Structure formats: structure tokens, C-alpha cells
Amino acid sequence: MAVALMAATVATSTGAARSTVESSTPGVTPSINLGPAPARAPGLEAVPAAEPVRRPVEGTRFLPVVPQQAEGTFAVAPAQGGSSGPADLTYVVEVERGLPYSAADVATQVDAVLGDERGWTGVVGTTFDRVEATADLRVRLASPDTTDRLCAPLLTRGQVSCRNGDLVVLNAVRWAVGVPHYGGRVADYRRYVVNHEVGHALGQGHVSCPSPGAPAPVMVQQTYGLQGCRPNPWPAVG
């Protein structure tokens, strides 16, 4: 599939190096090479070592419990119907079995983010289509221990998310609780982390807060902090 990405997208030549990530979902093979995931900050949402992992409390009505280690295999969300035609990038959505989230529900949220005009479609013109098998990107919601395995050699330490080759790995703890400086707006944090990690797959690197009080560009490491900016989950700032 031809992929019309921005100029900064990593080259997809056959000889290009790429990271190797163990897969527990047979038959899912990326159709393009998005290039290597760097071993430092550009592929990783880092947090300070001192920041605790905020765990949901069992029995509360606020959040489900996210296990430290789920089953290690993944349920794939069914492909969405009514595709409007060929897209620049295809993706699958997979949820680790044993997590308190269904693949269909997570896929609905990811679809809404990637299809929003405030997202990469509106900013750089990249279009997305969700499929069930061979795809350019695999968006996986994973338990902390599985996230660490899938993101290696990136150091997620059970706390954060990453982009690693064709994988966009969303840490289920962050999916559940977000970060304190999003002020309890977990839905907005989810939008942010999807846009941030997919942004890495599109060749986007980290940036800094442009000025105090401004909306944070989505490629600011907002999991780490806001650098004086305001939370913003979208590539379109304004």
C-alpha cells in the first residue's frame, strides 16, 4: 500500500533497520516498514522515576482494576464497516486478554481519535482505516508488564506507553488513570497518548512548550509534565 506520509516519515526501504518486537498475535504482519524505534526519547513517553503508578482501587465506582500482568495474548477488534476508500495507513486495535476493557470499546475510542479533524488527518492529511489482519500499525492496549516486554529496549518501567516499530503500545494503567496534571480528564489523556504515539509513527519528534499558558503541542511529553503549557490532546493547537 502506498503511504502518503509527511516528509519526516522514516524511510521504508527493504534494507532499513527496525526494532524487533515479539508478537503474540499470529498472522498480523505489518505491510510497510515504519523504521526503527529509537532507543531514547523520540519513541517514548517518559515519566520521572519518582512518580508513583496510580492504581485504581478495587470496588470503587471510579475505575476498574488493571492487573500488573494480564494473559499476554490479544483480542483483535473487528474491522470497521463502511470504509470510505483506500487510506494512507491501516491499523489494527488489540487488547490484552485479562484487562477490564473490550477490544471493540477501545477500538471505538481509537477510531474517534484518528478520524477527528483536530488529529493527524486534519494537520498533515494522513488518513487511517482500521482492519483485522495485515496492517501498517498495531495499536495495543497492554498491562504494565506486557508493555515493558513489547516496548523493549525502550524503558517503560511499567508506567508509560511507547511506539516501537509498527507497534503503538498503550499502557493500560495510564489508559485507566491518566496523569495528575490532566485533572481527572482521562478521556482527554487517552486522546493525547494515541495522538502522541501515532505521531511518532508518522515521523514526529518531541517538542517543547512554546510559551507559558499556551496549549501544549501534542508532541510535548505531556505524561512527564506540561512545561508551563496547558493540557492539549490534539495535534491541531488552537
MARLODO-529125 format. One record per residue (C-alpha): x, y, z. Coordinates in steps of 0.02 Angstrom, whole numbers, plus 50000, padded with zeros to 5 digits. Example, Ala and Ser with C-alpha at 12.3 -4.5 7.8 and 13.67 -1.06 7.14 Angstrom:
BEGIN
506154977550390/506844994750357/
***
This chain:
BEGIN
500005000050000/500675017149956/500835027750109/500755046450084/501565052450242/502425068650286/504205071550231/504895067150402/504225049350396/505575036250415/506135027850254/505315011350211/506685003150107/506904984550122/508624986150200/508114998550334/508414993150513/506914990950625/506574985550802/506054967650836/504554965250947/503884948250996/502104945650938/500804935051025/499524937750886/499894925950740/499554931450563/499734950150594/501164956250487/501504974550451/501374978950267/502634993050275/504214996650371/503985011950480/505805011450528/506695008350692/506005014450856/507405024750933/508115018551097/507935035651176/506595048851198/505845050551022/504855034351038/504435035151221/503335044751340/504475045751492/503995049851670/505105053951819/505655038951919/504915046952074/503155047452003/502125033152076/500995022251971/499245027352025/498245011452042/496355010152034/495565004052196/494554988052182/492724990152223/492625008752182/491425015152050/492785026451981/493985014651893/494194996251850/495684986451916/497144984651796/498234969351832/500104971251831/500204956351712/498744950451605/498704935051493/499964940151362/498814936451214/497734948951124/495934950351063/495774959350896/494364971750867/493294967750714/493624978850564/492524994050550/491224993950413/490845007050284/492625011950238/492635027250125/494055020650017/495935017450021/496825025450168/498625030750190/498845019650344/497925004350404/497904999150586/497254985450699/496694987750878/497114973851001/496754972451187/497694960551301/496564947151370/496304948951557/496144967951553/494484975951604/494224983151429/493454975751272/494334976851105/492774984051025/492624998151152/494465002851141/494375002350951/492895014250953/493925026751053/495465024950943/494405026650785/493665042850851/495395049950887/496185045250721/494665050950621/494505067850705/494935083250601/495895090050751/497045074950734/498365069950607/497085068550468/496715087050482/498505092650518/499565082750394/498205074750286/498575056650334/497035045550327/496775029650429/495735013850409/495535000050538/495704982050480/495844965050566/497414956850497/498874963750396/499114981950441/500374996050444/500124999450631/499564988750776/498804998450920/498904987551075/498204990851248/499294980651366/499594977751551/501144985851627/502234970251619/501724966351440/502004984551393/503794983051456/504064967451352/503324974751193/504224991351210/505964984151245/507314990351227/506375006251272/506215007751461/504385009851506/504585003151684/502774997651691/502195015751692/502115023151518/501715019851335/502805018751179/502935017150993/504085002750944/504214999250757/502464995550694/501784994150872/500895008050964/500835001151142/499625009651262/499945005851445/498295000551524/498685009051689/498855025851602/497305021851500/496385019251664/497005034051767/497885046351650/499085058051739/498765070351882/499045086151780/497595081551663/496475084851813/495465068851803/495065070951617/495515053151573/494625053651404/495695068451350/497275059751411/496815044451306/496615055651154/498305063351191/499255046951210/498515039651049/498945055350951/500685056651029/501225038750994/500445038150820/501345054650790/502995045750819/502485032850688/502205047350567/503955053850596/503565066950727/504825070250865/504675078251034/504465096951052/504415109251197/503075120651266/503135136551159/502615148651297/501865148051472/499975145951468/499905140451287/499075123951237/500415110451241/500855103751068/500365085451063/502195080251039/502675087951207/502975073551329/501385077651423/501465061951529/503065068851603/502375086451629/501705101651537/503225113251548/502075127751589/500835124151449/499025118751466/498485100751429/498055097951247/497655080951169/497615086250986/498925089450850/497895104550797/498295117650929/497135132450942/
***
